[in-house]
Amino acid sequence: MQSKLSMLKNMIWAVAIMVCLVALLVGFIVASAAKNPDKQEDGTLYLDGVPKDKGGSKDGEGTAEGEEGEDAAGFTPGEIKVLPESSDAGQAYIDSLTFLTDSSLIGLRDNGLLTGGIATSQVWASEPGNIPASTIAECNIVYPGDGTVMPATAAAGLAKPKTLVVALGMDGLADVTKSDFVANYTALINGIKAQSPDTTIILCGPTSVASYYPSLDGITVAMANDLEEWVKAVCSSTGAYFADLGSVVCDVSGTLNSDFAGANGKTINSAGLSQILQYLRTHKPE
């Protein structure tokens, strides 16, 4: 009799244990479902209700395929848009250009090589004719419209030039570092773009110095070669076109050809400037 009671007790305990285990299992399933309400039946793994899928991120940091930082104009930071060779755009195209320049190309105005001669309104330059590399970000020019001295960015806002050719960096080059130059030049170009978004901007590579340049300001051919890479870096970050003027007036070492150099060995003479204008006529932005 006692043996039968013991067996009955053991069966009751076994059933009770089974019931408890089933209850725990049901509770675990219910808790899991409540914790992850966004679970899908497509095999996607979710973290805190957000799918961890191909290239996605919880905070939306990923970008869709083909959107790798492109701006509205389709420019991808990191590329350099070198002016492509084109058919001769003619004098009308040259007449449509505006030049923001330091002393290197000031002869376009002073030698009367543009429409309007020495009174041309196409050249933006400072009152003394030079623009130190260290002041590029906030450089001032004499606005041809009324002779007012104003920042180049403000002039862009007023004139809204169709195409702006910028040749800066050779004045005071020895006084700046790469990081400062690139930062300041980038700030200038972005400022111009903000004032005149539809302006096509072309940045000119350096025209260097001749072998006989006395280098009283410390500028050397090696520095000019470095400057070319700095200008390209600005083109890369802003989407401006790069005009390879060095290929027009310099030899393979980067030294300014004496046939194209002014008496001081730095400014470009009329022959060199004519070559540059011809280059621009046959290298038009797309």
Salt bridges, closest charged atoms under 4 A:
ASP48 OD2 - LYS58 NZ 3.20
ASP88 OD1 - ARG281 NE 2.87
ASP110 OD1 - ARG109 NE 2.86
ASP171 OD1 - LYS266 NZ 2.93
ASP217 OD2 - LYS266 NZ 3.73
GLU228 OE2 - LYS232 NZ 3.46
GLU229 OE2 - LYS232 NZ 3.89
